[in-house]
């Protein structure tokens, strides 16, 4: 999240035991977030399961190096 998040929301997350990290002052910096995940938690691979906006944001920042597409024919 950004550093501009209100303190009340951070307190809410702490009270719920939710971890968080900052990546950007007022706008989310995805490359910085990925760097921090790797450095702080040793994460080498992420599974991105977002919608079009999240996936497009990672793609625009050139943070996607592999795509796996599964097509399942189904009828409802």
mmCIF file as gemmi writes it, N, C-alpha and C atoms, coordinates in Angstrom:
data_model
loop_
_atom_site.group_PDB
_atom_site.id
_atom_site.type_symbol
_atom_site.label_atom_id
_atom_site.label_alt_id
_atom_site.label_comp_id
_atom_site.label_asym_id
_atom_site.label_entity_id
_atom_site.label_seq_id
_atom_site.pdbx_PDB_ins_code
_atom_site.Cartn_x
_atom_site.Cartn_y
_atom_site.Cartn_z
_atom_site.occupancy
_atom_site.B_iso_or_equiv
_atom_site.pdbx_formal_charge
_atom_site.auth_seq_id
_atom_site.auth_asym_id
_atom_site.pdbx_PDB_model_num
ATOM 1 N N . UNK Axp A 1 ? 0.836 -1.16 0 1 0 ? 1 A 1
ATOM 2 C CA . UNK Axp A 1 ? 0 0 0 1 0 ? 1 A 1
ATOM 3 C C . UNK Axp A 1 ? 0.882 1.224 0 1 0 ? 1 A 1
ATOM 4 N N . UNK Axp A 2 ? 0.291 2.378 -0.188 1 0 ? 2 A 1
ATOM 5 C CA . UNK Axp A 2 ? 1.069 3.611 -0.205 1 0 ? 2 A 1
ATOM 6 C C . UNK Axp A 2 ? 1.224 4.171 1.204 1 0 ? 2 A 1
ATOM 7 N N . UNK Axp A 3 ? 2.175 5.066 1.344 1 0 ? 3 A 1
ATOM 8 C CA . UNK Axp A 3 ? 2.426 5.693 2.639 1 0 ? 3 A 1
ATOM 9 C C . UNK Axp A 3 ? 1.348 6.706 3.011 1 0 ? 3 A 1
ATOM 10 N N . UNK Axp A 4 ? 0.441 6.994 2.083 1 0 ? 4 A 1
ATOM 11 C CA . UNK Axp A 4 ? -0.617 7.963 2.355 1 0 ? 4 A 1
ATOM 12 C C . UNK Axp A 4 ? -1.861 7.331 2.997 1 0 ? 4 A 1
ATOM 13 N N . UNK Axp A 5 ? -1.799 6.059 3.333 1 0 ? 5 A 1
ATOM 14 C CA . UNK Axp A 5 ? -2.924 5.378 3.973 1 0 ? 5 A 1
ATOM 15 C C . UNK Axp A 5 ? -3.131 5.968 5.37 1 0 ? 5 A 1
ATOM 16 N N . UNK Axp A 6 ? -4.361 6.237 5.739 1 0 ? 6 A 1
ATOM 17 C CA . UNK Axp A 6 ? -4.625 6.809 7.073 1 0 ? 6 A 1
ATOM 18 C C . UNK Axp A 6 ? -4.172 5.883 8.209 1 0 ? 6 A 1
ATOM 19 N N . UNK Axp A 7 ? -3.683 6.485 9.268 1 0 ? 7 A 1
ATOM 20 C CA . UNK Axp A 7 ? -3.223 5.713 10.427 1 0 ? 7 A 1
ATOM 21 C C . UNK Axp A 7 ? -4.323 4.844 11.015 1 0 ? 7 A 1
ATOM 22 N N . UNK Axp A 8 ? -5.565 5.308 10.954 1 0 ? 8 A 1
ATOM 23 C CA . UNK Axp A 8 ? -6.681 4.519 11.491 1 0 ? 8 A 1
ATOM 24 C C . UNK Axp A 8 ? -6.798 3.187 10.746 1 0 ? 8 A 1
ATOM 25 N N . UNK Axp A 9 ? -6.565 3.197 9.435 1 0 ? 9 A 1
ATOM 26 C CA . UNK Axp A 9 ? -6.646 1.959 8.668 1 0 ? 9 A 1
ATOM 27 C C . UNK Axp A 9 ? -5.481 1.032 9.016 1 0 ? 9 A 1
ATOM 28 N N . UNK Axp A 10 ? -4.299 1.605 9.215 1 0 ? 10 A 1
ATOM 29 C CA . UNK Axp A 10 ? -3.149 0.787 9.617 1 0 ? 10 A 1
ATOM 30 C C . UNK Axp A 10 ? -3.396 0.144 10.979 1 0 ? 10 A 1
ATOM 31 N N . UNK Axp A 11 ? -3.985 0.888 11.895 1 0 ? 11 A 1
ATOM 32 C CA . UNK Axp A 11 ? -4.314 0.347 13.214 1 0 ? 11 A 1
ATOM 33 C C . UNK Axp A 11 ? -5.326 -0.789 13.088 1 0 ? 11 A 1
ATOM 34 N N . UNK Axp A 12 ? -6.304 -0.617 12.213 1 0 ? 12 A 1
ATOM 35 C CA . UNK Axp A 12 ? -7.296 -1.661 11.958 1 0 ? 12 A 1
ATOM 36 C C . UNK Axp A 12 ? -6.608 -2.939 11.462 1 0 ? 12 A 1
ATOM 37 N N . UNK Axp A 13 ? -5.679 -2.789 10.513 1 0 ? 13 A 1
ATOM 38 C CA . UNK Axp A 13 ? -4.959 -3.959 10.004 1 0 ? 13 A 1
ATOM 39 C C . UNK Axp A 13 ? -4.143 -4.629 11.1 1 0 ? 13 A 1
ATOM 40 N N . UNK Axp A 14 ? -3.453 -3.826 11.907 1 0 ? 14 A 1
ATOM 41 C CA . UNK Axp A 14 ? -2.66 -4.387 13.01 1 0 ? 14 A 1
ATOM 42 C C . UNK Axp A 14 ? -3.544 -5.149 13.989 1 0 ? 14 A 1
ATOM 43 N N . UNK Axp A 15 ? -4.687 -4.573 14.325 1 0 ? 15 A 1
ATOM 44 C CA . UNK Axp A 15 ? -5.608 -5.228 15.262 1 0 ? 15 A 1
ATOM 45 C C . UNK Axp A 15 ? -6.123 -6.554 14.726 1 0 ? 15 A 1
ATOM 46 N N . UNK Axp A 16 ? -6.232 -6.658 13.407 1 0 ? 16 A 1
ATOM 47 C CA . UNK Axp A 16 ? -6.698 -7.899 12.775 1 0 ? 16 A 1
ATOM 48 C C . UNK Axp A 16 ? -5.554 -8.873 12.497 1 0 ? 16 A 1
ATOM 49 N N . UNK Axp A 17 ? -4.312 -8.44 12.742 1 0 ? 17 A 1
ATOM 50 C CA . UNK Axp A 17 ? -3.15 -9.296 12.492 1 0 ? 17 A 1
ATOM 51 C C . UNK Axp A 17 ? -2.799 -9.404 11.022 1 0 ? 17 A 1
ATOM 52 N N . UNK Axp A 18 ? -3.145 -8.384 10.247 1 0 ? 18 A 1
ATOM 53 C CA . UNK Axp A 18 ? -2.887 -8.392 8.807 1 0 ? 18 A 1
ATOM 54 C C . UNK Axp A 18 ? -1.548 -7.714 8.528 1 0 ? 18 A 1
ATOM 55 N N . UNK Axp A 19 ? -0.668 -8.411 7.822 1 0 ? 19 A 1
ATOM 56 C CA . UNK Axp A 19 ? 0.621 -7.845 7.432 1 0 ? 19 A 1
ATOM 57 C C . UNK Axp A 19 ? 0.436 -6.891 6.267 1 0 ? 19 A 1
ATOM 58 N N . UNK Axp A 20 ? 1.344 -5.936 6.169 1 0 ? 20 A 1
ATOM 59 C CA . UNK Axp A 20 ? 1.311 -5.005 5.042 1 0 ? 20 A 1
ATOM 60 C C . UNK Axp A 20 ? 2.712 -4.461 4.828 1 0 ? 20 A 1
ATOM 61 N N . UNK Axp A 21 ? 2.931 -3.908 3.64 1 0 ? 21 A 1
ATOM 62 C CA . UNK Axp A 21 ? 4.178 -3.213 3.362 1 0 ? 21 A 1
ATOM 63 C C . UNK Axp A 21 ? 3.887 -1.993 2.509 1 0 ? 21 A 1
ATOM 64 N N . UNK Axp A 22 ? 4.776 -1.027 2.595 1 0 ? 22 A 1
ATOM 65 C CA . UNK Axp A 22 ? 4.611 0.206 1.835 1 0 ? 22 A 1
ATOM 66 C C . UNK Axp A 22 ? 5.429 0.129 0.554 1 0 ? 22 A 1
ATOM 67 N N . UNK Axp A 23 ? 4.842 0.622 -0.532 1 0 ? 23 A 1
ATOM 68 C CA . UNK Axp A 23 ? 5.537 0.674 -1.817 1 0 ? 23 A 1
ATOM 69 C C . UNK Axp A 23 ? 5.052 1.916 -2.566 1 0 ? 23 A 1
ATOM 70 N N . UNK Axp A 24 ? 5.603 3.044 -2.199 1 0 ? 24 A 1
ATOM 71 C CA . UNK Axp A 24 ? 5.232 4.298 -2.843 1 0 ? 24 A 1
ATOM 72 C C . UNK Axp A 24 ? 4.641 5.272 -1.851 1 0 ? 24 A 1
ATOM 73 N N . UNK Axp A 25 ? 4.848 6.549 -2.121 1 0 ? 25 A 1
ATOM 74 C CA . UNK Axp A 25 ? 4.32 7.592 -1.231 1 0 ? 25 A 1
ATOM 75 C C . UNK Axp A 25 ? 2.823 7.799 -1.433 1 0 ? 25 A 1
ATOM 76 N N . UNK Axp A 26 ? 2.418 8.116 -2.676 1 0 ? 26 A 1
ATOM 77 C CA . UNK Axp A 26 ? 1.001 8.379 -2.95 1 0 ? 26 A 1
ATOM 78 C C . UNK Axp A 26 ? 0.437 7.461 -4.026 1 0 ? 26 A 1
ATOM 79 N N . UNK Axp A 27 ? 1.303 6.834 -4.814 1 0 ? 27 A 1
ATOM 80 C CA . UNK Axp A 27 ? 0.88 5.868 -5.83 1 0 ? 27 A 1
ATOM 81 C C . UNK Axp A 27 ? 1.612 4.565 -5.606 1 0 ? 27 A 1
ATOM 82 N N . UNK Axp A 28 ? 0.927 3.456 -5.84 1 0 ? 28 A 1
ATOM 83 C CA . UNK Axp A 28 ? 1.536 2.145 -5.655 1 0 ? 28 A 1
ATOM 84 C C . UNK Axp A 28 ? 2.626 1.925 -6.686 1 0 ? 28 A 1
ATOM 85 N N . UNK Axp A 29 ? 3.801 1.566 -6.215 1 0 ? 29 A 1
ATOM 86 C CA . UNK Axp A 29 ? 4.957 1.292 -7.051 1 0 ? 29 A 1
ATOM 87 C C . UNK Axp A 29 ? 5.137 -0.222 -7.09 1 0 ? 29 A 1
ATOM 88 N N . UNK Axp A 30 ? 4.598 -0.865 -8.116 1 0 ? 30 A 1
ATOM 89 C CA . UNK Axp A 30 ? 4.627 -2.324 -8.185 1 0 ? 30 A 1
ATOM 90 C C . UNK Axp A 30 ? 6.04 -2.9 -8.229 1 0 ? 30 A 1
ATOM 91 N N . UNK Axp A 31 ? 6.963 -2.339 -9.021 1 0 ? 31 A 1
ATOM 92 C CA . UNK Axp A 31 ? 8.325 -2.893 -8.981 1 0 ? 31 A 1
ATOM 93 C C . UNK Axp A 31 ? 8.935 -2.852 -7.577 1 0 ? 31 A 1
ATOM 94 N N . UNK Axp A 32 ? 8.692 -1.772 -6.839 1 0 ? 32 A 1
ATOM 95 C CA . UNK Axp A 32 ? 9.198 -1.676 -5.47 1 0 ? 32 A 1
ATOM 96 C C . UNK Axp A 32 ? 8.53 -2.724 -4.574 1 0 ? 32 A 1
ATOM 97 N N . UNK Axp A 33 ? 7.23 -2.922 -4.735 1 0 ? 33 A 1
ATOM 98 C CA . UNK Axp A 33 ? 6.516 -3.925 -3.942 1 0 ? 33 A 1
ATOM 99 C C . UNK Axp A 33 ? 7.087 -5.319 -4.186 1 0 ? 33 A 1
ATOM 100 N N . UNK Axp A 34 ? 7.339 -5.647 -5.445 1 0 ? 34 A 1
ATOM 101 C CA . UNK Axp A 34 ? 7.896 -6.965 -5.785 1 0 ? 34 A 1
ATOM 102 C C . UNK Axp A 34 ? 9.303 -7.107 -5.212 1 0 ? 34 A 1
ATOM 103 N N . UNK Axp A 35 ? 10.109 -6.04 -5.298 1 0 ? 35 A 1
ATOM 104 C CA . UNK Axp A 35 ? 11.462 -6.063 -4.713 1 0 ? 35 A 1
ATOM 105 C C . UNK Axp A 35 ? 11.404 -6.319 -3.213 1 0 ? 35 A 1
ATOM 106 N N . UNK Axp A 36 ? 10.489 -5.635 -2.527 1 0 ? 36 A 1
ATOM 107 C CA . UNK Axp A 36 ? 10.372 -5.803 -1.079 1 0 ? 36 A 1
ATOM 108 C C . UNK Axp A 36 ? 9.909 -7.213 -0.712 1 0 ? 36 A 1
ATOM 109 N N . UNK Axp A 37 ? 8.972 -7.765 -1.481 1 0 ? 37 A 1
ATOM 110 C CA . UNK Axp A 37 ? 8.523 -9.135 -1.21 1 0 ? 37 A 1
ATOM 111 C C . UNK Axp A 37 ? 9.685 -10.118 -1.333 1 0 ? 37 A 1
ATOM 112 N N . UNK Axp A 38 ? 10.531 -9.89 -2.334 1 0 ? 38 A 1
ATOM 113 C CA . UNK Axp A 38 ? 11.685 -10.775 -2.532 1 0 ? 38 A 1
ATOM 114 C C . UNK Axp A 38 ? 12.699 -10.601 -1.409 1 0 ? 38 A 1
ATOM 115 N N . UNK Axp A 39 ? 13.027 -9.34 -1.089 1 0 ? 39 A 1
ATOM 116 C CA . UNK Axp A 39 ? 14.058 -9.066 -0.085 1 0 ? 39 A 1
ATOM 117 C C . UNK Axp A 39 ? 13.613 -9.448 1.32 1 0 ? 39 A 1
ATOM 118 N N . UNK Axp A 40 ? 12.396 -9.063 1.701 1 0 ? 40 A 1
ATOM 119 C CA . UNK Axp A 40 ? 11.944 -9.273 3.072 1 0 ? 40 A 1
ATOM 120 C C . UNK Axp A 40 ? 11.458 -10.69 3.352 1 0 ? 40 A 1
ATOM 121 N N . UNK Axp A 41 ? 10.87 -11.341 2.33 1 0 ? 41 A 1
ATOM 122 C CA . UNK Axp A 41 ? 10.251 -12.646 2.562 1 0 ? 41 A 1
ATOM 123 C C . UNK Axp A 41 ? 10.834 -13.768 1.705 1 0 ? 41 A 1
ATOM 124 N N . UNK Axp A 42 ? 11.817 -13.452 0.856 1 0 ? 42 A 1
ATOM 125 C CA . UNK Axp A 42 ? 12.45 -14.475 0.02 1 0 ? 42 A 1
ATOM 126 C C . UNK Axp A 42 ? 11.548 -15.008 -1.073 1 0 ? 42 A 1
ATOM 127 N N . UNK Axp A 43 ? 10.519 -14.264 -1.433 1 0 ? 43 A 1
ATOM 128 C CA . UNK Axp A 43 ? 9.576 -14.721 -2.457 1 0 ? 43 A 1
ATOM 129 C C . UNK Axp A 43 ? 10.228 -14.594 -3.833 1 0 ? 43 A 1
ATOM 130 N N . UNK Axp A 44 ? 10.319 -15.701 -4.551 1 0 ? 44 A 1
ATOM 131 C CA . UNK Axp A 44 ? 10.932 -15.729 -5.877 1 0 ? 44 A 1
ATOM 132 C C . UNK Axp A 44 ? 9.891 -15.744 -6.99 1 0 ? 44 A 1
ATOM 133 N N . UNK Axp A 45 ? 8.722 -16.322 -6.702 1 0 ? 45 A 1
ATOM 134 C CA . UNK Axp A 45 ? 7.682 -16.489 -7.712 1 0 ? 45 A 1
ATOM 135 C C . UNK Axp A 45 ? 6.345 -16.058 -7.133 1 0 ? 45 A 1
ATOM 136 N N . UNK Axp A 46 ? 5.599 -15.274 -7.911 1 0 ? 46 A 1
ATOM 137 C CA . UNK Axp A 46 ? 4.256 -14.862 -7.52 1 0 ? 46 A 1
ATOM 138 C C . UNK Axp A 46 ? 3.24 -15.46 -8.471 1 0 ? 46 A 1
ATOM 139 N N . UNK Axp A 47 ? 2.113 -15.848 -7.946 1 0 ? 47 A 1
ATOM 140 C CA . UNK Axp A 47 ? 0.98 -16.258 -8.762 1 0 ? 47 A 1
ATOM 141 C C . UNK Axp A 47 ? 0.03 -15.076 -8.806 1 0 ? 47 A 1
ATOM 142 N N . UNK Axp A 48 ? -0.127 -14.506 -9.967 1 0 ? 48 A 1
ATOM 143 C CA . UNK Axp A 48 ? -0.968 -13.335 -10.144 1 0 ? 48 A 1
ATOM 144 C C . UNK Axp A 48 ? -2.337 -13.792 -10.627 1 0 ? 48 A 1
ATOM 145 N N . UNK Axp A 49 ? -3.348 -13.593 -9.804 1 0 ? 49 A 1
ATOM 146 C CA . UNK Axp A 49 ? -4.713 -13.998 -10.15 1 0 ? 49 A 1
ATOM 147 C C . UNK Axp A 49 ? -5.659 -12.821 -10.003 1 0 ? 49 A 1
ATOM 148 N N . UNK Axp A 50 ? -5.258 -11.702 -10.552 1 0 ? 50 A 1
ATOM 149 C CA . UNK Axp A 50 ? -6.085 -10.512 -10.465 1 0 ? 50 A 1
ATOM 150 C C . UNK Axp A 50 ? -7.048 -10.418 -11.63 1 0 ? 50 A 1
ATOM 151 N N . UNK Axp A 51 ? -7.763 -9.333 -11.66 1 0 ? 51 A 1
ATOM 152 C CA . UNK Axp A 51 ? -8.622 -9.036 -12.791 1 0 ? 51 A 1
ATOM 153 C C . UNK Axp A 51 ? -7.84 -8.251 -13.829 1 0 ? 51 A 1
ATOM 154 N N . UNK Axp A 52 ? -8.537 -7.673 -14.762 1 0 ? 52 A 1
ATOM 155 C CA . UNK Axp A 52 ? -7.894 -6.961 -15.855 1 0 ? 52 A 1
ATOM 156 C C . UNK Axp A 52 ? -7.043 -5.793 -15.403 1 0 ? 52 A 1
ATOM 157 N N . UNK Axp A 53 ? -7.487 -5.061 -14.385 1 0 ? 53 A 1
ATOM 158 C CA . UNK Axp A 53 ? -6.726 -3.892 -13.932 1 0 ? 53 A 1
ATOM 159 C C . UNK Axp A 53 ? -5.429 -4.333 -13.255 1 0 ? 53 A 1
ATOM 160 N N . UNK Axp A 54 ? -5.515 -5.268 -12.326 1 0 ? 54 A 1
ATOM 161 C CA . UNK Axp A 54 ? -4.308 -5.732 -11.626 1 0 ? 54 A 1
ATOM 162 C C . UNK Axp A 54 ? -3.35 -6.412 -12.598 1 0 ? 54 A 1
ATOM 163 N N . UNK Axp A 55 ? -3.862 -7.325 -13.398 1 0 ? 55 A 1
ATOM 164 C CA . UNK Axp A 55 ? -3.003 -8.024 -14.359 1 0 ? 55 A 1
ATOM 165 C C . UNK Axp A 55 ? -2.381 -7.045 -15.339 1 0 ? 55 A 1
ATOM 166 N N . UNK Axp A 56 ? -3.17 -6.089 -15.834 1 0 ? 56 A 1
ATOM 167 C CA . UNK Axp A 56 ? -2.664 -5.094 -16.776 1 0 ? 56 A 1
ATOM 168 C C . UNK Axp A 56 ? -1.596 -4.216 -16.155 1 0 ? 56 A 1
ATOM 169 N N . UNK Axp A 57 ? -1.741 -3.89 -14.878 1 0 ? 57 A 1
ATOM 170 C CA . UNK Axp A 57 ? -0.75 -3.067 -14.192 1 0 ? 57 A 1
ATOM 171 C C . UNK Axp A 57 ? 0.586 -3.794 -14.095 1 0 ? 57 A 1
ATOM 172 N N . UNK Axp A 58 ? 0.553 -5.075 -13.734 1 0 ? 58 A 1
ATOM 173 C CA . UNK Axp A 58 ? 1.787 -5.86 -13.667 1 0 ? 58 A 1
ATOM 174 C C . UNK Axp A 58 ? 2.4 -6.012 -15.059 1 0 ? 58 A 1
ATOM 175 N N . UNK Axp A 59 ? 1.569 -6.214 -16.068 1 0 ? 59 A 1
ATOM 176 C CA . UNK Axp A 59 ? 2.051 -6.35 -17.438 1 0 ? 59 A 1
ATOM 177 C C . UNK Axp A 59 ? 2.689 -5.056 -17.922 1 0 ? 59 A 1
ATOM 178 N N . UNK Axp A 60 ? 2.055 -3.924 -17.641 1 0 ? 60 A 1
ATOM 179 C CA . UNK Axp A 60 ? 2.574 -2.627 -18.046 1 0 ? 60 A 1
ATOM 180 C C . UNK Axp A 60 ? 3.94 -2.337 -17.415 1 0 ? 60 A 1
ATOM 181 N N . UNK Axp A 61 ? 4.144 -2.821 -16.203 1 0 ? 61 A 1
ATOM 182 C CA . UNK Axp A 61 ? 5.42 -2.622 -15.506 1 0 ? 61 A 1
ATOM 183 C C . UNK Axp A 61 ? 6.443 -3.701 -15.88 1 0 ? 61 A 1
ATOM 184 N N . UNK Axp A 62 ? 6.088 -4.567 -16.828 1 0 ? 62 A 1
ATOM 185 C CA . UNK Axp A 62 ? 6.957 -5.661 -17.297 1 0 ? 62 A 1
ATOM 186 C C . UNK Axp A 62 ? 7.368 -6.586 -16.152 1 0 ? 62 A 1
ATOM 187 N N . UNK Axp A 63 ? 6.41 -6.896 -15.265 1 0 ? 63 A 1
ATOM 188 C CA . UNK Axp A 63 ? 6.666 -7.778 -14.134 1 0 ? 63 A 1
ATOM 189 C C . UNK Axp A 63 ? 6.155 -9.192 -14.379 1 0 ? 63 A 1
ATOM 190 N N . UNK Axp A 64 ? 5.639 -9.452 -15.56 1 0 ? 64 A 1
ATOM 191 C CA . UNK Axp A 64 ? 5.135 -10.791 -15.904 1 0 ? 64 A 1
ATOM 192 C C . UNK Axp A 64 ? 6.103 -11.416 -16.887 1 0 ? 64 A 1
ATOM 193 N N . UNK Axp A 65 ? 6.603 -12.606 -16.543 1 0 ? 65 A 1
ATOM 194 C CA . UNK Axp A 65 ? 7.524 -13.281 -17.45 1 0 ? 65 A 1
ATOM 195 C C . UNK Axp A 65 ? 7.005 -14.634 -17.934 1 0 ? 65 A 1
ATOM 196 N N . UNK Axp A 66 ? 5.827 -15.017 -17.483 1 0 ? 66 A 1
ATOM 197 C CA . UNK Axp A 66 ? 5.247 -16.283 -17.934 1 0 ? 66 A 1
ATOM 198 C C . UNK Axp A 66 ? 3.738 -16.208 -17.797 1 0 ? 66 A 1
ATOM 199 N N . UNK Axp A 67 ? 3.048 -16.76 -18.788 1 0 ? 67 A 1
ATOM 200 C CA . UNK Axp A 67 ? 1.587 -16.833 -18.737 1 0 ? 67 A 1
ATOM 201 C C . UNK Axp A 67 ? 1.181 -18.281 -18.924 1 0 ? 67 A 1
ATOM 202 N N . UNK Axp A 68 ? 0.32 -18.738 -18.046 1 0 ? 68 A 1
ATOM 203 C CA . UNK Axp A 68 ? -0.247 -20.075 -18.162 1 0 ? 68 A 1
ATOM 204 C C . UNK Axp A 68 ? -1.747 -19.924 -18.316 1 0 ? 68 A 1
ATOM 205 N N . UNK Axp A 69 ? -2.272 -20.372 -19.421 1 0 ? 69 A 1
ATOM 206 C CA . UNK Axp A 69 ? -3.687 -20.23 -19.723 1 0 ? 69 A 1
ATOM 207 C C . UNK Axp A 69 ? -4.343 -21.592 -19.767 1 0 ? 69 A 1
ATOM 208 N N . UNK Axp A 70 ? -5.376 -21.751 -18.97 1 0 ? 70 A 1
ATOM 209 C CA . UNK Axp A 70 ? -6.137 -22.99 -18.935 1 0 ? 70 A 1
ATOM 210 C C . UNK Axp A 70 ? -7.537 -22.693 -19.452 1 0 ? 70 A 1
ATOM 211 N N . UNK Axp A 71 ? -7.946 -23.4 -20.501 1 0 ? 71 A 1
ATOM 212 C CA . UNK Axp A 71 ? -9.28 -23.224 -21.063 1 0 ? 71 A 1
ATOM 213 C C . UNK Axp A 71 ? -10.061 -24.497 -20.781 1 0 ? 71 A 1
ATOM 214 N N . UNK Axp A 72 ? -11.193 -24.345 -20.115 1 0 ? 72 A 1
ATOM 215 C CA . UNK Axp A 72 ? -12.021 -25.49 -19.761 1 0 ? 72 A 1
ATOM 216 C C . UNK Axp A 72 ? -13.399 -25.294 -20.391 1 0 ? 72 A 1
ATOM 217 N N . UNK Axp A 73 ? -13.729 -26.122 -21.359 1 0 ? 73 A 1
ATOM 218 C CA . UNK Axp A 73 ? -15.052 -26.002 -21.955 1 0 ? 73 A 1
ATOM 219 C C . UNK Axp A 73 ? -16.121 -26.466 -20.946 1 0 ? 73 A 1
ATOM 220 N N . UNK Axp A 74 ? -17.091 -25.616 -20.723 1 0 ? 74 A 1
ATOM 221 C CA . UNK Axp A 74 ? -18.14 -25.952 -19.765 1 0 ? 74 A 1
ATOM 222 C C . UNK Axp A 74 ? -19.449 -25.311 -20.217 1 0 ? 74 A 1
ATOM 223 N N . UNK Axp A 75 ? -20.512 -25.924 -19.85 1 0 ? 75 A 1
ATOM 224 C CA . UNK Axp A 75 ? -21.83 -25.372 -20.143 1 0 ? 75 A 1
ATOM 225 C C . UNK Axp A 75 ? -22.611 -25.278 -18.852 1 0 ? 75 A 1
ATOM 226 N N . UNK Axp A 76 ? -23.313 -24.196 -18.69 1 0 ? 76 A 1
ATOM 227 C CA . UNK Axp A 76 ? -24.122 -24.028 -17.494 1 0 ? 76 A 1
ATOM 228 C C . UNK Axp A 76 ? -25.59 -24.073 -17.862 1 0 ? 76 A 1
